Amino acid sequence: MANRRQRRPGEDPPTLDPRGFTIAEYREYVEAVHEIGPGCLSRCSPRQLEHVMRAQGLSRLPGLYREFLLTLGGNPSPLLPSFDCRYPDLVQIKGYLIDDLSGDGLDTSFLDGTLVIGLADGHFLLYIPGAETAGGDPPVWTSSDGFDRKRAYSSFREFLLAIADPRPGAVRIS
């Protein structure tokens, strides 16, 4: 594929400090480890970021997630190929979930103040509860159809490391 960056023979794969890395460092890591070419991981504009907040009923986003959107959140789907998590998806998925769950007579109150960051197969979601008051690097939760809600990652940074792990089968989203 012409867009892919190939590592030179003998070149060590890059590494990230799991205790702290910037989203710009993360982007470089992902592009190198997964040989993703420039432009495949597009950015969100500040205007698109505001659109995501309005669509999800939020007045602010956690700092690291905000930086993620502005750096590679326009199209992070090479990292989560089975999830709706691109900018256009983020504008629609929370409304879709509320309509779908309430249409089935299910409680949607857990979505109040929640930032939905990904949806797979129309029912498995990744989200950050209490997004407006969450710290800069909040935990990431999962749920299936609003049930079995659990904290899957202690931080957004931990979640990013999990989805970027290049080992086959290494991503564990449950």
VMD Tcl script that builds the backbone (N, CA, C; Angstrom):
set m [mol new atoms 522]
animate dup $m
set s [atomselect $m all]
$s set {name element resname resid chain x y z} {
  {N N MET 1 A 0.856 -1.180 0.000}
  {CA C MET 1 A 0.000 0.000 0.000}
  {C C MET 1 A 0.898 1.238 0.000}
  {N N ALA 2 A 0.636 2.176 -0.850}
  {CA C ALA 2 A 1.501 3.344 -1.027}
  {C C ALA 2 A 1.523 4.262 0.191}
  {N N ASN 3 A 0.469 4.314 0.960}
  {CA C ASN 3 A 0.397 5.229 2.094}
  {C C ASN 3 A 1.136 4.743 3.336}
  {N N ARG 4 A 1.538 3.496 3.370}
  {CA C ARG 4 A 2.122 2.941 4.584}
  {C C ARG 4 A 3.581 3.337 4.744}
  {N N ARG 5 A 3.957 3.613 5.981}
  {CA C ARG 5 A 5.351 3.897 6.300}
  {C C ARG 5 A 5.999 2.577 6.677}
  {N N GLN 6 A 7.052 2.211 6.002}
  {CA C GLN 6 A 7.763 0.971 6.278}
  {C C GLN 6 A 8.945 1.257 7.201}
  {N N ARG 7 A 9.140 0.402 8.222}
  {CA C ARG 7 A 10.334 0.513 9.048}
  {C C ARG 7 A 11.525 0.030 8.243}
  {N N ARG 8 A 12.642 0.674 8.443}
  {CA C ARG 8 A 13.868 0.259 7.772}
  {C C ARG 8 A 14.356 -1.050 8.384}
  {N N PRO 9 A 15.017 -1.897 7.587}
  {CA C PRO 9 A 15.571 -3.140 8.151}
  {C C PRO 9 A 16.482 -2.822 9.336}
  {N N GLY 10 A 16.288 -3.563 10.412}
  {CA C GLY 10 A 17.096 -3.373 11.609}
  {C C GLY 10 A 16.624 -2.255 12.520}
  {N N GLU 11 A 15.654 -1.471 12.067}
  {CA C GLU 11 A 15.135 -0.365 12.887}
  {C C GLU 11 A 14.254 -0.931 13.989}
  {N N ASP 12 A 14.526 -0.539 15.224}
  {CA C ASP 12 A 13.717 -0.988 16.355}
  {C C ASP 12 A 12.340 -0.340 16.295}
  {N N PRO 13 A 11.306 -1.096 16.696}
  {CA C PRO 13 A 9.981 -0.469 16.755}
  {C C PRO 13 A 9.975 0.606 17.834}
  {N N PRO 14 A 9.238 1.653 17.639}
  {CA C PRO 14 A 9.171 2.712 18.654}
  {C C PRO 14 A 8.484 2.211 19.919}
  {N N THR 15 A 8.670 2.939 20.985}
  {CA C THR 15 A 8.023 2.597 22.250}
  {C C THR 15 A 7.365 3.840 22.831}
  {N N LEU 16 A 6.453 3.616 23.748}
  {CA C LEU 16 A 5.786 4.696 24.480}
  {C C LEU 16 A 5.961 4.443 25.965}
  {N N ASP 17 A 6.107 5.505 26.726}
  {CA C ASP 17 A 6.143 5.393 28.175}
  {C C ASP 17 A 4.690 5.274 28.647}
  {N N PRO 18 A 4.277 4.118 29.172}
  {CA C PRO 18 A 2.876 3.943 29.555}
  {C C PRO 18 A 2.417 4.877 30.673}
  {N N ARG 19 A 3.365 5.452 31.416}
  {CA C ARG 19 A 2.993 6.353 32.520}
  {C C ARG 19 A 2.662 7.749 32.033}
  {N N GLY 20 A 3.097 8.069 30.830}
  {CA C GLY 20 A 2.803 9.400 30.321}
  {C C GLY 20 A 3.340 9.593 28.927}
  {N N PHE 21 A 2.468 9.920 28.030}
  {CA C PHE 21 A 2.854 10.238 26.654}
  {C C PHE 21 A 1.853 11.258 26.131}
  {N N THR 22 A 2.308 12.042 25.183}
  {CA C THR 22 A 1.395 12.999 24.569}
  {C C THR 22 A 0.644 12.295 23.445}
  {N N ILE 23 A -0.428 12.882 23.020}
  {CA C ILE 23 A -1.187 12.304 21.918}
  {C C ILE 23 A -0.377 12.415 20.620}
  {N N ALA 24 A 0.426 13.449 20.482}
  {CA C ALA 24 A 1.296 13.557 19.297}
  {C C ALA 24 A 2.297 12.397 19.274}
  {N N GLU 25 A 2.869 12.049 20.427}
  {CA C GLU 25 A 3.775 10.895 20.507}
  {C C GLU 25 A 3.019 9.601 20.192}
  {N N TYR 26 A 1.801 9.509 20.681}
  {CA C TYR 26 A 0.965 8.334 20.420}
  {C C TYR 26 A 0.711 8.180 18.922}
  {N N ARG 27 A 0.387 9.275 18.272}
  {CA C ARG 27 A 0.131 9.240 16.827}
  {C C ARG 27 A 1.367 8.731 16.084}
  {N N GLU 28 A 2.541 9.256 16.416}
  {CA C GLU 28 A 3.783 8.814 15.781}
  {C C GLU 28 A 4.006 7.322 16.023}
  {N N TYR 29 A 3.752 6.883 17.242}
  {CA C TYR 29 A 3.901 5.470 17.605}
  {C C TYR 29 A 2.970 4.602 16.758}
  {N N VAL 30 A 1.705 4.964 16.701}
  {CA C VAL 30 A 0.711 4.188 15.960}
  {C C VAL 30 A 1.077 4.136 14.474}
  {N N GLU 31 A 1.439 5.267 13.909}
  {CA C GLU 31 A 1.787 5.298 12.486}
  {C C GLU 31 A 2.998 4.413 12.200}
  {N N ALA 32 A 3.969 4.403 13.094}
  {CA C ALA 32 A 5.178 3.600 12.882}
  {C C ALA 32 A 4.927 2.111 13.118}
  {N N VAL 33 A 4.321 1.764 14.242}
  {CA C VAL 33 A 4.125 0.362 14.597}
  {C C VAL 33 A 3.167 -0.329 13.633}
  {N N HIS 34 A 2.123 0.365 13.237}
  {CA C HIS 34 A 1.124 -0.232 12.349}
  {C C HIS 34 A 1.362 0.116 10.890}
  {N N GLU 35 A 2.465 0.827 10.626}
  {CA C GLU 35 A 2.827 1.237 9.275}
  {C C GLU 35 A 1.653 1.922 8.575}
  {N N ILE 36 A 1.079 2.872 9.285}
  {CA C ILE 36 A -0.034 3.661 8.761}
  {C C ILE 36 A 0.540 4.941 8.176}
  {N N GLY 37 A 0.207 5.216 6.958}
  {CA C GLY 37 A 0.754 6.377 6.274}
  {C C GLY 37 A 0.108 7.678 6.704}
  {N N PRO 38 A 0.773 8.792 6.378}
  {CA C PRO 38 A 0.227 10.113 6.691}
  {C C PRO 38 A -1.161 10.288 6.061}
  {N N GLY 39 A -2.049 10.905 6.804}
  {CA C GLY 39 A -3.394 11.181 6.301}
  {C C GLY 39 A -4.418 10.112 6.630}
  {N N CYS 40 A -3.967 8.913 6.995}
  {CA C CYS 40 A -4.926 7.850 7.325}
  {C C CYS 40 A -5.603 8.102 8.674}
  {N N LEU 41 A -4.887 8.739 9.590}
  {CA C LEU 41 A -5.441 9.087 10.902}
  {C C LEU 41 A -5.667 10.599 10.901}
  {N N SER 42 A -6.822 11.019 10.459}
  {CA C SER 42 A -7.074 12.449 10.310}
  {C C SER 42 A -7.493 13.100 11.621}
  {N N ARG 43 A -7.344 14.409 11.659}
  {CA C ARG 43 A -7.674 15.206 12.847}
  {C C ARG 43 A -9.115 15.712 12.777}
  {N N CYS 44 A -9.639 16.067 13.943}
  {CA C CYS 44 A -10.883 16.835 14.011}
  {C C CYS 44 A -10.491 18.308 14.107}
  {N N SER 45 A -11.269 19.145 13.509}
  {CA C SER 45 A -11.040 20.580 13.641}
  {C C SER 45 A -11.681 21.048 14.954}
  {N N PRO 46 A -11.292 22.216 15.457}
  {CA C PRO 46 A -11.965 22.745 16.653}
  {C C PRO 46 A -13.479 22.868 16.445}
  {N N ARG 47 A -13.890 23.213 15.248}
  {CA C ARG 47 A -15.327 23.326 14.951}
  {C C ARG 47 A -16.008 21.950 15.042}
  {N N GLN 48 A -15.348 20.922 14.528}
  {CA C GLN 48 A -15.903 19.568 14.619}
  {C C GLN 48 A -15.972 19.111 16.075}
  {N N LEU 49 A -14.969 19.465 16.845}
  {CA C LEU 49 A -14.950 19.136 18.266}
  {C C LEU 49 A -16.168 19.748 18.970}
  {N N GLU 50 A -16.452 21.011 18.684}
  {CA C GLU 50 A -17.637 21.670 19.251}
  {C C GLU 50 A -18.914 20.965 18.810}
  {N N HIS 51 A -18.943 20.512 17.565}
  {CA C HIS 51 A -20.107 19.803 17.035}
  {C C HIS 51 A -20.327 18.492 17.798}
  {N N VAL 52 A -19.255 17.763 18.082}
  {CA C VAL 52 A -19.358 16.519 18.856}
  {C C VAL 52 A -19.918 16.819 20.246}
  {N N MET 53 A -19.409 17.862 20.895}
  {CA C MET 53 A -19.898 18.204 22.245}
  {C C MET 53 A -21.384 18.549 22.205}
  {N N ARG 54 A -21.789 19.389 21.262}
  {CA C ARG 54 A -23.211 19.755 21.154}
  {C C ARG 54 A -24.076 18.532 20.909}
  {N N ALA 55 A -23.666 17.683 19.972}
  {CA C ALA 55 A -24.457 16.502 19.619}
  {C C ALA 55 A -24.585 15.538 20.801}
  {N N GLN 56 A -23.565 15.495 21.658}
  {CA C GLN 56 A -23.624 14.597 22.805}
  {C C GLN 56 A -24.119 15.303 24.063}
  {N N GLY 57 A -24.525 16.560 23.938}
  {CA C GLY 57 A -25.099 17.290 25.065}
  {C C GLY 57 A -24.091 17.643 26.142}
  {N N LEU 58 A -22.859 17.916 25.752}
  {CA C LEU 58 A -21.797 18.209 26.712}
  {C C LEU 58 A -21.252 19.616 26.496}
  {N N SER 59 A -20.756 20.231 27.573}
  {CA C SER 59 A -20.161 21.563 27.454}
  {C C SER 59 A -18.635 21.513 27.489}
  {N N ARG 60 A -18.065 20.351 27.862}
  {CA C ARG 60 A -16.609 20.180 27.834}
  {C C ARG 60 A -16.284 18.705 27.687}
  {N N LEU 61 A -15.050 18.453 27.251}
  {CA C LEU 61 A -14.550 17.086 27.107}
  {C C LEU 61 A -13.331 16.907 27.997}
  {N N PRO 62 A -13.086 15.684 28.478}
  {CA C PRO 62 A -11.864 15.441 29.234}
  {C C PRO 62 A -10.639 15.804 28.383}
  {N N GLY 63 A -9.631 16.386 29.025}
  {CA C GLY 63 A -8.477 16.937 28.317}
  {C C GLY 63 A -7.782 15.994 27.361}
  {N N LEU 64 A -7.473 14.769 27.773}
  {CA C LEU 64 A -6.744 13.849 26.905}
  {C C LEU 64 A -7.602 13.417 25.720}
  {N N TYR 65 A -8.900 13.214 25.949}
  {CA C TYR 65 A -9.776 12.840 24.836}
  {C C TYR 65 A -9.911 14.007 23.862}
  {N N ARG 66 A -10.003 15.214 24.370}
  {CA C ARG 66 A -10.064 16.413 23.516}
  {C C ARG 66 A -8.813 16.486 22.632}
  {N N GLU 67 A -7.638 16.264 23.250}
  {CA C GLU 67 A -6.383 16.279 22.501}
  {C C GLU 67 A -6.367 15.155 21.456}
  {N N PHE 68 A -6.901 13.993 21.826}
  {CA C PHE 68 A -6.996 12.859 20.903}
  {C C PHE 68 A -7.814 13.241 19.668}
  {N N LEU 69 A -8.983 13.837 19.878}
  {CA C LEU 69 A -9.816 14.231 18.736}
  {C C LEU 69 A -9.103 15.241 17.845}
  {N N LEU 70 A -8.449 16.208 18.458}
  {CA C LEU 70 A -7.767 17.244 17.680}
  {C C LEU 70 A -6.521 16.722 16.962}
  {N N THR 71 A -6.000 15.575 17.393}
  {CA C THR 71 A -4.772 15.047 16.810}
  {C C THR 71 A -5.021 13.895 15.842}
  {N N LEU 72 A -5.936 12.987 16.174}
  {CA C LEU 72 A -6.211 11.883 15.259}
  {C C LEU 72 A -7.627 11.344 15.368}
  {N N GLY 73 A -8.535 12.122 15.939}
  {CA C GLY 73 A -9.893 11.649 16.163}
  {C C GLY 73 A -10.836 11.748 14.987}
  {N N GLY 74 A -10.393 12.340 13.887}
  {CA C GLY 74 A -11.267 12.400 12.718}
  {C C GLY 74 A -11.485 11.037 12.107}
  {N N ASN 75 A -10.457 10.187 12.203}
  {CA C ASN 75 A -10.560 8.836 11.675}
  {C C ASN 75 A -9.600 7.900 12.406}
  {N N PRO 76 A -9.931 7.493 13.640}
  {CA C PRO 76 A -9.087 6.527 14.342}
  {C C PRO 76 A -9.435 5.079 14.001}
  {N N SER 77 A -10.295 4.862 12.994}
  {CA C SER 77 A -10.792 3.515 12.723}
  {C C SER 77 A -9.735 2.485 12.358}
  {N N PRO 78 A -8.524 2.842 11.870}
  {CA C PRO 78 A -7.527 1.775 11.714}
  {C C PRO 78 A -7.203 1.086 13.043}
  {N N LEU 79 A -7.415 1.761 14.162}
  {CA C LEU 79 A -7.155 1.171 15.475}
  {C C LEU 79 A -8.349 0.389 16.002}
  {N N LEU 80 A -9.536 0.777 15.619}
  {CA C LEU 80 A -10.778 0.117 16.068}
  {C C LEU 80 A -11.654 -0.160 14.846}
  {N N PRO 81 A -11.228 -1.087 13.996}
  {CA C PRO 81 A -11.925 -1.262 12.716}
  {C C PRO 81 A -13.390 -1.676 12.828}
  {N N SER 82 A -13.788 -2.332 13.897}
  {CA C SER 82 A -15.183 -2.766 13.998}
  {C C SER 82 A -16.053 -1.769 14.772}
  {N N PHE 83 A -15.493 -0.629 15.154}
  {CA C PHE 83 A -16.237 0.371 15.923}
  {C C PHE 83 A -16.568 1.598 15.090}
  {N N ASP 84 A -17.743 2.155 15.342}
  {CA C ASP 84 A -18.091 3.469 14.812}
  {C C ASP 84 A -17.490 4.475 15.784}
  {N N CYS 85 A -16.410 5.126 15.373}
  {CA C CYS 85 A -15.706 6.018 16.297}
  {C C CYS 85 A -15.099 7.228 15.584}
  {N N ARG 86 A -15.428 7.406 14.302}
  {CA C ARG 86 A -14.923 8.553 13.546}
  {C C ARG 86 A -15.758 9.788 13.875}
  {N N TYR 87 A -15.267 10.942 13.486}
  {CA C TYR 87 A -15.992 12.182 13.762}
  {C C TYR 87 A -17.475 12.092 13.382}
  {N N PRO 88 A -17.835 11.694 12.146}
  {CA C PRO 88 A -19.276 11.666 11.824}
  {C C PRO 88 A -20.067 10.732 12.744}
  {N N ASP 89 A -19.441 9.636 13.164}
  {CA C ASP 89 A -20.111 8.690 14.067}
  {C C ASP 89 A -20.358 9.322 15.430}
  {N N LEU 90 A -19.346 10.040 15.938}
  {CA C LEU 90 A -19.451 10.642 17.270}
  {C C LEU 90 A -20.595 11.643 17.363}
  {N N VAL 91 A -20.947 12.225 16.246}
  {CA C VAL 91 A -22.036 13.198 16.212}
  {C C VAL 91 A -23.388 12.486 16.316}
  {N N GLN 92 A -23.454 11.234 15.899}
  {CA C GLN 92 A -24.739 10.533 15.822}
  {C C GLN 92 A -24.961 9.428 16.848}
  {N N ILE 93 A -23.901 8.805 17.345}
  {CA C ILE 93 A -24.103 7.560 18.093}
  {C C ILE 93 A -24.846 7.700 19.413}
  {N N LYS 94 A -24.675 8.788 20.111}
  {CA C LYS 94 A -25.368 8.913 21.393}
  {C C LYS 94 A -26.877 9.038 21.163}
  {N N GLY 95 A -27.276 9.836 20.199}
  {CA C GLY 95 A -28.698 9.953 19.865}
  {C C GLY 95 A -29.270 8.627 19.401}
  {N N TYR 96 A -28.505 7.915 18.593}
  {CA C TYR 96 A -28.933 6.596 18.125}
  {C C TYR 96 A -29.149 5.657 19.315}
  {N N LEU 97 A -28.199 5.635 20.231}
  {CA C LEU 97 A -28.316 4.767 21.405}
  {C C LEU 97 A -29.539 5.098 22.243}
  {N N ILE 98 A -29.739 6.385 22.500}
  {CA C ILE 98 A -30.893 6.793 23.308}
  {C C ILE 98 A -32.189 6.355 22.635}
  {N N ASP 99 A -32.312 6.592 21.331}
  {CA C ASP 99 A -33.520 6.184 20.599}
  {C C ASP 99 A -33.701 4.668 20.634}
  {N N ASP 100 A -32.624 3.944 20.390}
  {CA C ASP 100 A -32.692 2.489 20.323}
  {C C ASP 100 A -33.038 1.882 21.684}
  {N N LEU 101 A -32.316 2.310 22.716}
  {CA C LEU 101 A -32.559 1.738 24.048}
  {C C LEU 101 A -33.935 2.125 24.593}
  {N N SER 102 A -34.314 3.400 24.443}
  {CA C SER 102 A -35.634 3.803 24.948}
  {C C SER 102 A -36.750 3.154 24.136}
  {N N GLY 103 A -36.508 2.924 22.842}
  {CA C GLY 103 A -37.488 2.221 22.009}
  {C C GLY 103 A -37.717 0.792 22.475}
  {N N ASP 104 A -36.710 0.220 23.105}
  {CA C ASP 104 A -36.828 -1.137 23.667}
  {C C ASP 104 A -37.281 -1.107 25.123}
  {N N GLY 105 A -37.646 0.095 25.611}
  {CA C GLY 105 A -38.118 0.228 26.983}
  {C C GLY 105 A -37.014 0.160 28.024}
  {N N LEU 106 A -35.778 0.398 27.619}
  {CA C LEU 106 A -34.645 0.321 28.543}
  {C C LEU 106 A -34.288 1.696 29.082}
  {N N ASP 107 A -33.688 1.720 30.249}
  {CA C ASP 107 A -33.282 2.950 30.916}
  {C C ASP 107 A -32.061 3.549 30.198}
  {N N THR 108 A -32.126 4.819 29.894}
  {CA C THR 108 A -31.006 5.496 29.229}
  {C C THR 108 A -30.353 6.533 30.138}
  {N N SER 109 A -30.747 6.584 31.392}
  {CA C SER 109 A -30.228 7.627 32.282}
  {C C SER 109 A -28.709 7.536 32.471}
  {N N PHE 110 A -28.131 6.336 32.289}
  {CA C PHE 110 A -26.677 6.227 32.432}
  {C C PHE 110 A -25.944 7.025 31.356}
  {N N LEU 111 A -26.629 7.417 30.297}
  {CA C LEU 111 A -26.013 8.200 29.228}
  {C C LEU 111 A -26.024 9.707 29.513}
  {N N ASP 112 A -26.732 10.130 30.563}
  {CA C ASP 112 A -26.739 11.549 30.929}
  {C C ASP 112 A -25.327 11.977 31.324}
  {N N GLY 113 A -24.801 12.983 30.672}
  {CA C GLY 113 A -23.463 13.477 30.972}
  {C C GLY 113 A -22.344 12.561 30.509}
  {N N THR 114 A -22.712 11.546 29.745}
  {CA C THR 114 A -21.742 10.560 29.264}
  {C C THR 114 A -21.256 10.934 27.870}
  {N N LEU 115 A -19.968 10.698 27.633}
  {CA C LEU 115 A -19.374 10.849 26.307}
  {C C LEU 115 A -19.244 9.454 25.704}
  {N N VAL 116 A -19.966 9.198 24.626}
  {CA C VAL 116 A -19.879 7.917 23.932}
  {C C VAL 116 A -18.751 8.042 22.906}
  {N N ILE 117 A -17.731 7.179 23.038}
  {CA C ILE 117 A -16.559 7.300 22.168}
  {C C ILE 117 A -16.479 6.209 21.108}
  {N N GLY 118 A -17.356 5.220 21.162}
  {CA C GLY 118 A -17.361 4.187 20.138}
  {C C GLY 118 A -18.534 3.247 20.306}
  {N N LEU 119 A -18.980 2.674 19.188}
  {CA C LEU 119 A -20.106 1.746 19.188}
  {C C LEU 119 A -19.817 0.652 18.169}
  {N N ALA 120 A -19.992 -0.599 18.570}
  {CA C ALA 120 A -19.795 -1.741 17.670}
  {C C ALA 120 A -21.091 -2.531 17.561}
  {N N ASP 121 A -21.411 -2.917 16.354}
  {CA C ASP 121 A -22.583 -3.756 16.086}
  {C C ASP 121 A -23.886 -3.180 16.634}
  {N N GLY 122 A -23.941 -1.875 16.822}
  {CA C GLY 122 A -25.159 -1.227 17.269}
  {C C GLY 122 A -25.518 -1.434 18.723}
  {N N HIS 123 A -24.681 -2.146 19.487}
  {CA C HIS 123 A -25.058 -2.372 20.884}
  {C C HIS 123 A -23.891 -2.372 21.877}
  {N N PHE 124 A -22.664 -2.609 21.447}
  {CA C PHE 124 A -21.532 -2.627 22.375}
  {C C PHE 124 A -20.871 -1.260 22.355}
  {N N LEU 125 A -20.848 -0.584 23.508}
  {CA C LEU 125 A -20.331 0.770 23.495}
  {C C LEU 125 A -19.153 0.988 24.424}
  {N N LEU 126 A -18.351 1.969 24.027}
  {CA C LEU 126 A -17.235 2.485 24.817}
  {C C LEU 126 A -17.650 3.875 25.237}
  {N N TYR 127 A -17.489 4.208 26.516}
  {CA C TYR 127 A -17.952 5.523 26.958}
  {C C TYR 127 A -17.191 6.015 28.176}
  {N N ILE 128 A -17.311 7.316 28.405}
  {CA C ILE 128 A -16.714 7.981 29.562}
  {C C ILE 128 A -17.852 8.624 30.337}
  {N N PRO 129 A -18.245 8.038 31.477}
  {CA C PRO 129 A -19.331 8.632 32.265}
  {C C PRO 129 A -18.870 9.927 32.927}
  {N N GLY 130 A -19.817 10.833 33.158}
  {CA C GLY 130 A -19.500 12.093 33.826}
  {C C GLY 130 A -18.415 12.876 33.113}
  {N N ALA 131 A -18.476 12.891 31.801}
  {CA C ALA 131 A -17.406 13.465 30.982}
  {C C ALA 131 A -17.108 14.929 31.304}
  {N N GLU 132 A -18.131 15.693 31.627}
  {CA C GLU 132 A -17.916 17.131 31.866}
  {C C GLU 132 A -17.135 17.404 33.143}
  {N N THR 133 A -17.190 16.502 34.097}
  {CA C THR 133 A -16.474 16.703 35.358}
  {C C THR 133 A -15.323 15.714 35.535}
  {N N ALA 134 A -15.121 14.853 34.537}
  {CA C ALA 134 A -14.045 13.861 34.620}
  {C C ALA 134 A -12.690 14.550 34.568}
  {N N GLY 135 A -11.697 13.915 35.138}
  {CA C GLY 135 A -10.333 14.434 35.076}
  {C C GLY 135 A -9.806 14.409 33.653}
  {N N GLY 136 A -8.580 14.823 33.509}
  {CA C GLY 136 A -7.973 14.910 32.188}
  {C C GLY 136 A -7.771 13.574 31.502}
  {N N ASP 137 A -7.624 12.495 32.277}
  {CA C ASP 137 A -7.362 11.164 31.742}
  {C C ASP 137 A -8.320 10.171 32.412}
  {N N PRO 138 A -9.609 10.241 32.068}
  {CA C PRO 138 A -10.629 9.462 32.783}
  {C C PRO 138 A -10.668 7.991 32.388}
  {N N PRO 139 A -11.303 7.166 33.228}
  {CA C PRO 139 A -11.483 5.760 32.877}
  {C C PRO 139 A -12.434 5.596 31.691}
  {N N VAL 140 A -12.290 4.483 30.997}
  {CA C VAL 140 A -13.169 4.136 29.873}
  {C C VAL 140 A -14.004 2.935 30.292}
  {N N TRP 141 A -15.292 3.044 30.063}
  {CA C TRP 141 A -16.251 2.014 30.448}
  {C C TRP 141 A -16.796 1.327 29.201}
  {N N THR 142 A -17.359 0.126 29.404}
  {CA C THR 142 A -18.019 -0.602 28.325}
  {C C THR 142 A -19.404 -1.024 28.783}
  {N N SER 143 A -20.262 -1.278 27.811}
  {CA C SER 143 A -21.611 -1.748 28.091}
  {C C SER 143 A -22.155 -2.424 26.835}
  {N N SER 144 A -23.035 -3.359 27.055}
  {CA C SER 144 A -23.729 -4.000 25.947}
  {C C SER 144 A -25.218 -3.747 26.121}
  {N N ASP 145 A -25.788 -2.992 25.201}
  {CA C ASP 145 A -27.211 -2.631 25.256}
  {C C ASP 145 A -27.615 -1.997 26.578}
  {N N GLY 146 A -26.706 -1.275 27.202}
  {CA C GLY 146 A -27.007 -0.610 28.469}
  {C C GLY 146 A -26.856 -1.511 29.678}
  {N N PHE 147 A -26.571 -2.784 29.466}
  {CA C PHE 147 A -26.378 -3.734 30.560}
  {C C PHE 147 A -24.896 -4.009 30.738}
  {N N ASP 148 A -24.569 -4.686 31.813}
  {CA C ASP 148 A -23.195 -5.106 32.078}
  {C C ASP 148 A -22.218 -3.931 31.946}
  {N N ARG 149 A -22.592 -2.816 32.555}
  {CA C ARG 149 A -21.725 -1.627 32.520}
  {C C ARG 149 A -20.547 -1.836 33.457}
  {N N LYS 150 A -19.342 -1.648 32.915}
  {CA C LYS 150 A -18.170 -1.834 33.757}
  {C C LYS 150 A -17.007 -0.962 33.302}
  {N N ARG 151 A -16.186 -0.648 34.267}
  {CA C ARG 151 A -14.969 0.112 34.005}
  {C C ARG 151 A -13.948 -0.854 33.406}
  {N N ALA 152 A -13.656 -0.694 32.127}
  {CA C ALA 152 A -12.776 -1.625 31.422}
  {C C ALA 152 A -11.316 -1.180 31.444}
  {N N TYR 153 A -11.091 0.128 31.523}
  {CA C TYR 153 A -9.733 0.689 31.534}
  {C C TYR 153 A -9.667 1.770 32.594}
  {N N SER 154 A -8.600 1.773 33.363}
  {CA C SER 154 A -8.483 2.738 34.456}
  {C C SER 154 A -8.256 4.158 33.958}
  {N N SER 155 A -7.851 4.295 32.690}
  {CA C SER 155 A -7.648 5.625 32.118}
  {C C SER 155 A -7.791 5.565 30.595}
  {N N PHE 156 A -8.011 6.712 29.992}
  {CA C PHE 156 A -8.081 6.788 28.541}
  {C C PHE 156 A -6.712 6.425 27.953}
  {N N ARG 157 A -5.657 6.815 28.631}
  {CA C ARG 157 A -4.287 6.485 28.187}
  {C C ARG 157 A -4.105 4.953 28.138}
  {N N GLU 158 A -4.590 4.246 29.157}
  {CA C GLU 158 A -4.508 2.777 29.168}
  {C C GLU 158 A -5.300 2.190 27.997}
  {N N PHE 159 A -6.467 2.738 27.739}
  {CA C PHE 159 A -7.282 2.308 26.604}
  {C C PHE 159 A -6.519 2.504 25.293}
  {N N LEU 160 A -5.886 3.666 25.125}
  {CA C LEU 160 A -5.127 3.937 23.904}
  {C C LEU 160 A -3.991 2.933 23.723}
  {N N LEU 161 A -3.294 2.618 24.803}
  {CA C LEU 161 A -2.211 1.631 24.717}
  {C C LEU 161 A -2.757 0.267 24.291}
  {N N ALA 162 A -3.911 -0.115 24.822}
  {CA C ALA 162 A -4.505 -1.414 24.486}
  {C C ALA 162 A -4.875 -1.497 23.010}
  {N N ILE 163 A -5.475 -0.457 22.464}
  {CA C ILE 163 A -5.905 -0.541 21.064}
  {C C ILE 163 A -4.739 -0.383 20.094}
  {N N ALA 164 A -3.612 0.131 20.563}
  {CA C ALA 164 A -2.449 0.297 19.692}
  {C C ALA 164 A -1.487 -0.879 19.754}
  {N N ASP 165 A -1.711 -1.807 20.675}
  {CA C ASP 165 A -0.794 -2.935 20.840}
  {C C ASP 165 A -0.721 -3.722 19.527}
  {N N PRO 166 A 0.471 -3.836 18.939}
  {CA C PRO 166 A 0.590 -4.467 17.621}
  {C C PRO 166 A 0.537 -5.987 17.626}
  {N N ARG 167 A 0.572 -6.612 18.794}
  {CA C ARG 167 A 0.551 -8.073 18.829}
  {C C ARG 167 A -0.814 -8.591 18.407}
  {N N PRO 168 A -0.856 -9.610 17.556}
  {CA C PRO 168 A -2.140 -10.179 17.119}
  {C C PRO 168 A -2.984 -10.590 18.315}
  {N N GLY 169 A -4.237 -10.171 18.300}
  {CA C GLY 169 A -5.161 -10.534 19.367}
  {C C GLY 169 A -4.921 -9.818 20.685}
  {N N ALA 170 A -4.076 -8.792 20.705}
  {CA C ALA 170 A -3.729 -8.135 21.959}
  {C C ALA 170 A -4.835 -7.224 22.494}
  {N N VAL 171 A -5.658 -6.673 21.624}
  {CA C VAL 171 A -6.705 -5.755 22.068}
  {C C VAL 171 A -7.790 -6.537 22.785}
  {N N ARG 172 A -8.071 -6.113 24.000}
  {CA C ARG 172 A -9.101 -6.776 24.779}
  {C C ARG 172 A -10.110 -5.728 25.229}
  {N N ILE 173 A -11.194 -5.691 24.525}
  {CA C ILE 173 A -12.272 -4.775 24.885}
  {C C ILE 173 A -13.431 -5.648 25.304}
  {N N SER 174 A -13.729 -5.634 26.606}
  {CA C SER 174 A -14.793 -6.505 27.088}
  {C C SER 174 A -15.702 -5.759 28.025}
}
mol reanalyze $m
mol bondsrecalc $m
mol representation Tube
mol addrep $m
